[in-house]
């Protein structure tokens, strides 16, 4: 049985680690449901809308170091999750970036 994905093995592990918020080594229903919602948004070409509608959830996923801030680097690093890269990611980041160098949890509803 073969799987079809454009993600590298490293990216797959990153996605799993991001979604495994309780660090249990497994995805519980809520974590799996979030993955399915992201995949549906990507399939429907509705990634940007998903990011805006679920900005707090996306923020928590992308805040890799749990600092309460997301740098442009962190934001772009995980753009593959939403099938967005380069300029598309920078555009979305700049729309949330009030301070000019990072997105703070204080700016997310």
DOPATI-164640 format. One line per 8 residues: their letters; for each residue x, y, z of N, C-alpha, C, O, CB. Coordinates in nm, 3 decimals. Glycine has a CB too. Example, Ala and Ser with C-alpha at 12.3 -4.5 7.8 and 13.67 -1.06 7.14 Angstrom:
# DOPATI-164640
AS) 1.319 -0.569 0.780 1.230 -0.450 0.780 1.320 -0.330 0.780 1.424 -0.332 0.846 1.131 -0.447 0.905 | 1.285 -0.225 0.708 1.367 -0.106 0.714 1.290 0.003 0.787 1.341 0.114 0.804 1.408 -0.060 0.572
***
This chain:
# DOPATI-164640
XXXXXXXX) 0.086 -0.117 0.000 0.000 0.000 0.000 0.090 0.123 0.000 0.182 0.134 0.082 -0.098 0.000 0.123 | 0.066 0.214 -0.089 0.147 0.335 -0.093 0.061 0.457 -0.062 -0.059 0.459 -0.088 0.216 0.352 -0.231 | 0.126 0.556 -0.005 0.058 0.680 0.029 0.101 0.788 -0.069 0.210 0.782 -0.126 0.088 0.723 0.176 | 0.017 0.884 -0.087 0.048 0.993 -0.179 0.051 1.124 -0.104 -0.051 1.169 -0.050 -0.054 0.998 -0.294 | 0.169 1.186 -0.099 0.182 1.316 -0.036 0.303 1.387 -0.094 0.398 1.324 -0.141 0.196 1.301 0.118 | 0.298 1.517 -0.091 0.411 1.597 -0.134 0.501 1.632 -0.016 0.607 1.692 -0.034 0.364 1.725 -0.203 | 0.460 1.595 0.104 0.538 1.626 0.223 0.657 1.532 0.236 0.649 1.414 0.203 0.451 1.618 0.349 | 0.767 1.586 0.284 0.883 1.503 0.312 0.860 1.429 0.443 0.769 1.462 0.519 1.013 1.589 0.318
XXXXXXXX) 0.942 1.330 0.468 0.931 1.255 0.594 0.949 1.349 0.712 0.878 1.338 0.813 1.036 1.141 0.599 | 1.043 1.441 0.701 1.069 1.540 0.807 0.946 1.627 0.831 0.911 1.656 0.945 1.190 1.627 0.771 | 0.881 1.670 0.723 0.761 1.754 0.737 0.648 1.676 0.802 0.573 1.731 0.882 0.717 1.808 0.600 | 0.634 1.550 0.767 0.529 1.467 0.827 0.551 1.456 0.978 0.456 1.467 1.056 0.528 1.325 0.763 | 0.676 1.436 1.019 0.705 1.430 1.163 0.677 1.564 1.230 0.628 1.568 1.343 0.852 1.389 1.185 | 0.709 1.674 1.163 0.682 1.807 1.220 0.532 1.827 1.238 0.488 1.878 1.342 0.739 1.917 1.129 | 0.454 1.788 1.138 0.308 1.802 1.148 0.256 1.719 1.265 0.176 1.767 1.344 0.239 1.758 1.016 | 0.302 1.597 1.275 0.258 1.511 1.385 0.292 1.574 1.520 0.207 1.582 1.609 0.322 1.372 1.375
XXXXXXXX) 0.415 1.620 1.533 0.457 1.682 1.660 0.376 1.807 1.691 0.345 1.832 1.807 0.606 1.716 1.655 | 0.343 1.885 1.590 0.262 2.005 1.611 0.123 1.969 1.660 0.070 2.033 1.751 0.252 2.087 1.481 | 0.064 1.868 1.599 -0.073 1.831 1.631 -0.084 1.752 1.762 -0.188 1.754 1.827 -0.132 1.750 1.519 | 0.021 1.684 1.800 0.022 1.607 1.925 0.048 1.702 2.042 0.153 1.698 2.105 0.131 1.494 1.920 | -0.050 1.787 2.068 -0.031 1.896 2.166 -0.008 1.846 2.308 0.056 1.914 2.387 -0.151 1.987 2.164 | -0.059 1.729 2.340 -0.037 1.676 2.475 0.088 1.588 2.483 0.116 1.528 2.587 -0.159 1.597 2.520 | 0.163 1.580 2.373 0.290 1.504 2.368 0.272 1.358 2.411 0.360 1.301 2.477 0.395 1.571 2.456 | 0.159 1.300 2.375 0.131 1.162 2.413 0.193 1.060 2.317 0.199 0.941 2.348 -0.018 1.140 2.421
XXXXXXXX) 0.237 1.106 2.201 0.289 1.014 2.100 0.180 0.959 2.010 0.206 0.880 1.920 0.361 0.900 2.166 | 0.056 1.003 2.037 -0.058 0.965 1.955 -0.144 1.089 1.932 -0.130 1.189 2.002 -0.142 0.850 2.022 | -0.233 1.080 1.833 -0.328 1.189 1.811 -0.463 1.145 1.867 -0.518 1.044 1.825 -0.340 1.225 1.659 | -0.515 1.222 1.962 -0.649 1.193 2.012 -0.750 1.249 1.911 -0.712 1.305 1.809 -0.672 1.255 2.156 | -0.878 1.233 1.940 -0.980 1.272 1.843 -0.970 1.419 1.805 -0.973 1.452 1.687 -1.118 1.243 1.898 | -0.958 1.509 1.903 -0.953 1.652 1.874 -0.831 1.689 1.790 -0.840 1.772 1.699 -0.952 1.733 2.003 | -0.718 1.627 1.819 -0.596 1.654 1.742 -0.611 1.602 1.599 -0.572 1.669 1.503 -0.473 1.588 1.810 | -0.669 1.482 1.585 -0.693 1.424 1.453 -0.794 1.508 1.376 -0.778 1.530 1.256 -0.741 1.279 1.466
XXXXXXXX) -0.898 1.553 1.444 -1.002 1.634 1.380 -0.942 1.763 1.324 -0.978 1.806 1.214 -1.114 1.667 1.480 | -0.851 1.824 1.397 -0.785 1.945 1.348 -0.707 1.914 1.221 -0.711 1.992 1.125 -0.690 2.002 1.456 | -0.636 1.802 1.218 -0.563 1.761 1.098 -0.659 1.746 0.980 -0.630 1.796 0.871 -0.488 1.629 1.122 | -0.770 1.679 1.000 -0.868 1.660 0.894 -0.921 1.795 0.845 -0.935 1.815 0.724 -0.984 1.571 0.943 | -0.949 1.886 0.936 -0.998 2.020 0.897 -0.895 2.094 0.813 -0.931 2.160 0.714 -1.033 2.102 1.022 | -0.769 2.085 0.850 -0.663 2.149 0.772 -0.654 2.086 0.634 -0.645 2.158 0.534 -0.526 2.138 0.845 | -0.658 1.954 0.627 -0.650 1.886 0.498 -0.767 1.922 0.408 -0.749 1.940 0.287 -0.646 1.735 0.519 | -0.886 1.933 0.465 -1.003 1.973 0.386 -0.987 2.116 0.335 -1.018 2.144 0.220 -1.132 1.960 0.469
XXXXXXXX) -0.939 2.205 0.420 -0.917 2.344 0.378 -0.817 2.350 0.263 -0.837 2.425 0.167 -0.867 2.430 0.496 | -0.710 2.273 0.272 -0.609 2.271 0.166 -0.670 2.214 0.038 -0.650 2.269 -0.070 -0.486 2.187 0.208 | -0.744 2.104 0.050 -0.806 2.043 -0.067 -0.904 2.139 -0.135 -0.912 2.143 -0.257 -0.879 1.914 -0.028 | -0.977 2.215 -0.055 -1.076 2.309 -0.108 -1.015 2.443 -0.147 -1.087 2.535 -0.187 -1.185 2.331 -0.007 | -0.883 2.455 -0.136 -0.811 2.580 -0.168 -0.863 2.695 -0.082 -0.879 2.808 -0.129 -0.827 2.615 -0.318 | -0.890 2.664 0.045 -0.947 2.761 0.138 -0.854 2.783 0.258 -0.900 2.811 0.369 -1.085 2.714 0.185 | -0.723 2.770 0.234 -0.626 2.777 0.343 -0.627 2.912 0.413 -0.628 2.920 0.536 -0.487 2.749 0.290 | -0.628 3.019 0.334 -0.623 3.154 0.393 -0.745 3.179 0.481 -0.732 3.232 0.591 -0.614 3.261 0.282
XXXXXXXX) -0.861 3.141 0.434 -0.983 3.157 0.513 -0.974 3.076 0.641 -1.014 3.123 0.748 -1.107 3.113 0.431 | -0.921 2.954 0.634 -0.905 2.870 0.752 -0.813 2.937 0.854 -0.843 2.939 0.973 -0.848 2.731 0.714 | -0.702 2.993 0.806 -0.606 3.060 0.895 -0.673 3.176 0.968 -0.653 3.193 1.088 -0.484 3.110 0.816 | -0.753 3.255 0.896 -0.820 3.369 0.959 -0.930 3.323 1.054 -0.943 3.376 1.165 -0.879 3.461 0.853 | -1.008 3.227 1.012 -1.121 3.182 1.094 -1.074 3.113 1.222 -1.141 3.121 1.326 -1.209 3.087 1.013 | -0.961 3.046 1.215 -0.910 2.970 1.330 -0.774 3.025 1.373 -0.681 2.949 1.402 -0.898 2.820 1.295 | -0.764 3.156 1.377 -0.635 3.220 1.401 -0.572 3.179 1.535 -0.450 3.162 1.541 -0.650 3.370 1.397 | -0.649 3.164 1.641 -0.593 3.124 1.770 -0.535 2.982 1.762 -0.425 2.958 1.811 -0.700 3.131 1.881
XXXXXXXX) -0.608 2.891 1.703 -0.560 2.754 1.689 -0.435 2.748 1.604 -0.338 2.681 1.638 -0.669 2.665 1.628 | -0.437 2.820 1.491 -0.320 2.823 1.403 -0.202 2.886 1.476 -0.089 2.838 1.465 -0.352 2.902 1.273 | -0.228 2.995 1.550 -0.120 3.059 1.627 -0.055 2.959 1.721 0.067 2.948 1.727 -0.175 3.180 1.706 | -0.137 2.886 1.796 -0.084 2.790 1.892 -0.004 2.679 1.824 0.096 2.633 1.878 -0.198 2.728 1.973 | -0.047 2.638 1.704 0.028 2.537 1.630 0.164 2.589 1.584 0.265 2.519 1.592 -0.052 2.491 1.509 | 0.166 2.713 1.536 0.288 2.768 1.477 0.386 2.824 1.579 0.503 2.843 1.548 0.252 2.875 1.380 | 0.339 2.851 1.700 0.428 2.904 1.805 0.510 2.789 1.862 0.487 2.742 1.973 0.345 2.975 1.918 | 0.605 2.746 1.783 0.683 2.625 1.811 0.752 2.628 1.947 0.758 2.526 2.015 0.786 2.605 1.704
XXXXXXXX) 0.803 2.743 1.987 0.875 2.752 2.114 0.787 2.799 2.230 0.837 2.823 2.340 0.992 2.846 2.099 | 0.656 2.812 2.206 0.559 2.851 2.309 0.595 2.984 2.375 0.572 3.002 2.495 0.547 2.743 2.414 | 0.653 3.075 2.298 0.696 3.204 2.351 0.584 3.307 2.357 0.598 3.412 2.420 0.809 3.258 2.268 | 0.471 3.277 2.292 0.364 3.376 2.284 0.383 3.470 2.167 0.305 3.564 2.148 0.356 3.455 2.412 | 0.487 3.446 2.088 0.515 3.524 1.967 0.550 3.430 1.853 0.608 3.323 1.875 0.630 3.626 1.992 | 0.514 3.470 1.733 0.553 3.394 1.615 0.637 3.485 1.528 0.593 3.592 1.486 0.429 3.340 1.537 | 0.758 3.442 1.502 0.845 3.517 1.411 0.806 3.484 1.267 0.736 3.386 1.242 0.996 3.484 1.437 | 0.851 3.566 1.176 0.827 3.538 1.035 0.887 3.403 0.999 0.829 3.328 0.920 0.887 3.651 0.946
XXXXXXXX) 1.002 3.372 1.057 1.067 3.243 1.032 0.977 3.127 1.074 0.959 3.032 0.998 1.202 3.235 1.106 | 0.921 3.134 1.196 0.832 3.027 1.243 0.711 3.015 1.151 0.668 2.905 1.116 0.786 3.053 1.388 | 0.656 3.129 1.112 0.537 3.131 1.027 0.567 3.065 0.893 0.490 2.981 0.847 0.487 3.274 1.007 | 0.677 3.104 0.830 0.712 3.049 0.700 0.757 2.904 0.709 0.735 2.826 0.616 0.822 3.133 0.636 | 0.820 2.867 0.819 0.872 2.732 0.837 0.762 2.626 0.824 0.786 2.516 0.774 0.939 2.719 0.973 | 0.642 2.661 0.870 0.533 2.565 0.867 0.427 2.598 0.763 0.315 2.547 0.770 0.469 2.557 1.002 | 0.462 2.682 0.667 0.368 2.716 0.560 0.324 2.596 0.479 0.214 2.593 0.425 0.430 2.816 0.469 | 0.412 2.495 0.471 0.378 2.375 0.395 0.251 2.310 0.448 0.177 2.246 0.373 0.493 2.275 0.400
XXXXXXXX) 0.224 2.327 0.578 0.106 2.268 0.638 -0.022 2.318 0.571 -0.121 2.245 0.560 0.101 2.299 0.788 | -0.018 2.442 0.525 -0.134 2.502 0.459 -0.113 2.516 0.309 -0.186 2.589 0.242 -0.163 2.638 0.520 | -0.014 2.446 0.257 0.017 2.449 0.115 0.045 2.592 0.066 0.012 2.627 -0.047 -0.098 2.389 0.035 | 0.105 2.671 0.153 0.141 2.809 0.119 0.290 2.827 0.139 0.349 2.771 0.232 0.061 2.911 0.205 | 0.351 2.905 0.052 0.493 2.931 0.066 0.526 3.070 0.017 0.445 3.138 -0.045 0.575 2.827 -0.011 | 0.647 3.110 0.047 0.703 3.234 -0.006 0.616 3.355 0.017 0.579 3.386 0.130 0.727 3.219 -0.150 | 0.585 3.424 -0.090 0.513 3.551 -0.084 0.375 3.536 -0.021 0.330 3.625 0.051 0.500 3.610 -0.223 | 0.306 3.425 -0.048 0.173 3.404 0.010 0.180 3.400 0.162 0.096 3.459 0.230 0.110 3.273 -0.044
XXXXXXXX) 0.280 3.332 0.216 0.297 3.326 0.361 0.336 3.462 0.418 0.285 3.502 0.523 0.401 3.221 0.399 | 0.426 3.532 0.350 0.468 3.664 0.399 0.352 3.762 0.398 0.341 3.846 0.488 0.584 3.718 0.312 | 0.264 3.753 0.299 0.148 3.841 0.292 0.056 3.818 0.411 0.013 3.913 0.477 0.071 3.820 0.161 | 0.025 3.693 0.439 -0.063 3.662 0.552 0.004 3.704 0.683 -0.061 3.761 0.770 -0.096 3.510 0.556 | 0.133 3.676 0.697 0.206 3.715 0.818 0.198 3.865 0.838 0.173 3.911 0.950 0.353 3.670 0.809 | 0.218 3.942 0.733 0.218 4.088 0.746 0.081 4.142 0.785 0.072 4.247 0.847 0.264 4.153 0.615 | -0.025 4.071 0.749 -0.160 4.114 0.786 -0.185 4.096 0.936 -0.265 4.169 0.994 -0.264 4.035 0.707 | -0.117 4.002 0.999 -0.128 3.980 1.144 -0.021 4.055 1.222 -0.037 4.080 1.341 -0.121 3.832 1.175
XXXXXXXX) 0.089 4.090 1.156 0.207 4.147 1.222 0.188 4.296 1.250 0.217 4.380 1.165 0.331 4.126 1.135 | 0.141 4.329 1.369 0.116 4.467 1.409 0.247 4.537 1.446 0.262 4.656 1.420 0.018 4.472 1.526 | 0.339 4.465 1.508 0.462 4.525 1.560 0.571 4.544 1.455 0.661 4.626 1.473 0.516 4.441 1.671 | 0.563 4.471 1.345 0.663 4.484 1.241 0.769 4.376 1.240 0.848 4.369 1.146 0.728 4.614 1.252 | 0.773 4.291 1.344 0.875 4.185 1.343 0.825 4.051 1.396 0.896 3.951 1.384 0.992 4.229 1.425 | 0.706 4.047 1.453 0.650 3.921 1.501 0.499 3.937 1.524 0.447 4.048 1.532 0.721 3.875 1.631 | 0.432 3.824 1.533 0.291 3.823 1.569 0.284 3.780 1.715 0.338 3.676 1.752 0.206 3.727 1.475 | 0.217 3.859 1.795 0.205 3.831 1.937 0.068 3.769 1.966 -0.030 3.799 1.897 0.225 3.959 2.021
XXXXX) 0.063 3.685 2.066 -0.066 3.625 2.105 -0.166 3.733 2.146 -0.287 3.710 2.141 -0.046 3.526 2.221 | -0.117 3.849 2.185 -0.206 3.960 2.222 -0.283 4.014 2.102 -0.388 4.076 2.119 -0.125 4.072 2.287 | -0.232 3.991 1.982 -0.296 4.042 1.861 -0.395 3.943 1.800 -0.462 3.974 1.702 -0.192 4.077 1.758 | -0.404 3.825 1.860 -0.491 3.720 1.809 -0.612 3.707 1.899 -0.599 3.700 2.022 -0.415 3.584 1.798 | -0.728 3.705 1.837 -0.853 3.695 1.915 -0.872 3.556 1.970 -0.972 3.530 2.038 -0.973 3.733 1.831
***
